[in-house]
Amino acid sequence: MVMERQSDCYCKSFSTWDKLVTLLFGVFERCDSAREVCDGMAALSGKLNHLGMDCAPAKSTFNDALNRRSEKVFEAIYFALISYFASFFRPSPH
């Protein structure tokens, strides 16, 4: 989906994957601002490598990605995951 939508085109260091991990971190940690997300990730920077990130993003890098790059790839990923896991979401008979 990243290649199909060219979401990493003109991206030097902050990939679509990095943006997704950063966004999910903000959601899971219930962060209220980009500063809180980036500072929280910086505190865990040594543990980010297993997620494919070398370090936490700078606040300006994260904000630039939010403002300048399309969210359409994440919409496609969301609907693909919903479709793939649909059988797990169906209510089971009691």
Rosetta constraint file for C-alpha pairs under 8 A:
AtomPair CA 1 CA 5 HARMONIC 5.99 0.50
AtomPair CA 1 CA 73 HARMONIC 6.50 0.50
AtomPair CA 1 CA 76 HARMONIC 7.29 0.50
AtomPair CA 1 CA 77 HARMONIC 7.31 0.50
AtomPair CA 2 CA 6 HARMONIC 5.55 0.50
AtomPair CA 2 CA 7 HARMONIC 5.33 0.50
AtomPair CA 2 CA 8 HARMONIC 6.68 0.50
AtomPair CA 2 CA 16 HARMONIC 7.22 0.50
AtomPair CA 2 CA 73 HARMONIC 6.52 0.50
AtomPair CA 3 CA 7 HARMONIC 6.88 0.50
AtomPair CA 3 CA 8 HARMONIC 7.51 0.50
AtomPair CA 5 CA 72 HARMONIC 7.99 0.50
AtomPair CA 5 CA 73 HARMONIC 6.50 0.50
AtomPair CA 7 CA 16 HARMONIC 6.52 0.50
AtomPair CA 7 CA 69 HARMONIC 7.27 0.50
AtomPair CA 7 CA 70 HARMONIC 7.29 0.50
AtomPair CA 7 CA 73 HARMONIC 6.87 0.50
AtomPair CA 8 CA 15 HARMONIC 5.81 0.50
AtomPair CA 8 CA 16 HARMONIC 6.10 0.50
AtomPair CA 11 CA 15 HARMONIC 6.36 0.50
AtomPair CA 14 CA 18 HARMONIC 5.82 0.50
AtomPair CA 14 CA 19 HARMONIC 6.86 0.50
AtomPair CA 14 CA 57 HARMONIC 7.62 0.50
AtomPair CA 14 CA 61 HARMONIC 7.40 0.50
AtomPair CA 14 CA 65 HARMONIC 7.79 0.50
AtomPair CA 15 CA 19 HARMONIC 6.30 0.50
AtomPair CA 16 CA 20 HARMONIC 6.13 0.50
AtomPair CA 17 CA 21 HARMONIC 6.19 0.50
AtomPair CA 18 CA 22 HARMONIC 6.07 0.50
AtomPair CA 18 CA 52 HARMONIC 7.80 0.50
AtomPair CA 18 CA 53 HARMONIC 6.54 0.50
AtomPair CA 19 CA 23 HARMONIC 6.03 0.50
AtomPair CA 19 CA 62 HARMONIC 7.33 0.50
AtomPair CA 19 CA 65 HARMONIC 7.33 0.50
AtomPair CA 20 CA 24 HARMONIC 6.07 0.50
AtomPair CA 20 CA 74 HARMONIC 7.78 0.50
AtomPair CA 21 CA 25 HARMONIC 6.04 0.50
AtomPair CA 21 CA 51 HARMONIC 7.67 0.50
AtomPair CA 22 CA 26 HARMONIC 6.31 0.50
AtomPair CA 22 CA 37 HARMONIC 7.25 0.50
AtomPair CA 22 CA 38 HARMONIC 7.90 0.50
AtomPair CA 22 CA 41 HARMONIC 7.88 0.50
AtomPair CA 23 CA 27 HARMONIC 6.36 0.50
AtomPair CA 24 CA 28 HARMONIC 6.00 0.50
AtomPair CA 25 CA 29 HARMONIC 5.88 0.50
AtomPair CA 25 CA 37 HARMONIC 7.05 0.50
AtomPair CA 25 CA 41 HARMONIC 7.72 0.50
AtomPair CA 26 CA 30 HARMONIC 5.73 0.50
AtomPair CA 26 CA 31 HARMONIC 4.94 0.50
AtomPair CA 26 CA 32 HARMONIC 7.78 0.50
AtomPair CA 26 CA 37 HARMONIC 5.32 0.50
AtomPair CA 27 CA 31 HARMONIC 6.49 0.50
AtomPair CA 31 CA 36 HARMONIC 5.86 0.50
AtomPair CA 31 CA 37 HARMONIC 5.86 0.50
AtomPair CA 32 CA 36 HARMONIC 6.61 0.50
AtomPair CA 32 CA 37 HARMONIC 7.79 0.50
AtomPair CA 33 CA 37 HARMONIC 6.38 0.50
AtomPair CA 34 CA 38 HARMONIC 6.12 0.50
AtomPair CA 34 CA 59 HARMONIC 6.22 0.50
AtomPair CA 34 CA 62 HARMONIC 7.24 0.50
AtomPair CA 34 CA 63 HARMONIC 7.03 0.50
AtomPair CA 35 CA 39 HARMONIC 5.92 0.50
AtomPair CA 35 CA 59 HARMONIC 5.87 0.50
AtomPair CA 36 CA 40 HARMONIC 5.87 0.50
AtomPair CA 37 CA 41 HARMONIC 6.16 0.50
AtomPair CA 38 CA 42 HARMONIC 6.01 0.50
AtomPair CA 38 CA 56 HARMONIC 6.32 0.50
AtomPair CA 38 CA 57 HARMONIC 6.11 0.50
AtomPair CA 38 CA 58 HARMONIC 6.38 0.50
AtomPair CA 38 CA 59 HARMONIC 5.85 0.50
AtomPair CA 38 CA 62 HARMONIC 7.92 0.50
AtomPair CA 39 CA 43 HARMONIC 6.31 0.50
AtomPair CA 40 CA 44 HARMONIC 6.75 0.50
AtomPair CA 41 CA 45 HARMONIC 5.90 0.50
AtomPair CA 41 CA 48 HARMONIC 7.90 0.50
AtomPair CA 41 CA 56 HARMONIC 5.33 0.50
AtomPair CA 41 CA 57 HARMONIC 7.86 0.50
AtomPair CA 42 CA 55 HARMONIC 7.16 0.50
AtomPair CA 42 CA 56 HARMONIC 5.01 0.50
AtomPair CA 42 CA 57 HARMONIC 7.76 0.50
AtomPair CA 44 CA 48 HARMONIC 6.63 0.50
AtomPair CA 45 CA 49 HARMONIC 7.71 0.50
AtomPair CA 45 CA 54 HARMONIC 7.68 0.50
AtomPair CA 45 CA 55 HARMONIC 5.33 0.50
AtomPair CA 45 CA 56 HARMONIC 5.75 0.50
AtomPair CA 46 CA 55 HARMONIC 7.52 0.50
AtomPair CA 48 CA 52 HARMONIC 6.82 0.50
AtomPair CA 48 CA 53 HARMONIC 5.47 0.50
AtomPair CA 48 CA 54 HARMONIC 6.65 0.50
AtomPair CA 48 CA 55 HARMONIC 6.60 0.50
AtomPair CA 48 CA 56 HARMONIC 7.56 0.50
AtomPair CA 49 CA 53 HARMONIC 4.93 0.50
AtomPair CA 49 CA 54 HARMONIC 5.43 0.50
AtomPair CA 49 CA 55 HARMONIC 7.43 0.50
AtomPair CA 57 CA 61 HARMONIC 6.23 0.50
AtomPair CA 57 CA 62 HARMONIC 6.19 0.50
AtomPair CA 58 CA 62 HARMONIC 6.29 0.50
AtomPair CA 59 CA 63 HARMONIC 6.05 0.50
AtomPair CA 60 CA 64 HARMONIC 5.97 0.50
AtomPair CA 61 CA 65 HARMONIC 6.23 0.50
AtomPair CA 62 CA 66 HARMONIC 6.25 0.50
AtomPair CA 63 CA 67 HARMONIC 6.10 0.50
AtomPair CA 64 CA 68 HARMONIC 5.71 0.50
AtomPair CA 64 CA 69 HARMONIC 7.75 0.50
AtomPair CA 65 CA 69 HARMONIC 5.34 0.50
AtomPair CA 66 CA 70 HARMONIC 7.87 0.50
AtomPair CA 71 CA 75 HARMONIC 6.55 0.50
AtomPair CA 72 CA 76 HARMONIC 6.31 0.50
AtomPair CA 73 CA 77 HARMONIC 6.21 0.50
AtomPair CA 74 CA 78 HARMONIC 5.98 0.50
AtomPair CA 75 CA 79 HARMONIC 6.32 0.50
AtomPair CA 76 CA 80 HARMONIC 6.07 0.50
AtomPair CA 77 CA 81 HARMONIC 6.13 0.50
AtomPair CA 78 CA 82 HARMONIC 6.20 0.50
AtomPair CA 79 CA 83 HARMONIC 6.07 0.50
AtomPair CA 80 CA 84 HARMONIC 6.06 0.50
AtomPair CA 81 CA 85 HARMONIC 5.99 0.50
AtomPair CA 82 CA 86 HARMONIC 5.57 0.50
AtomPair CA 85 CA 89 HARMONIC 6.94 0.50
AtomPair CA 86 CA 90 HARMONIC 6.64 0.50
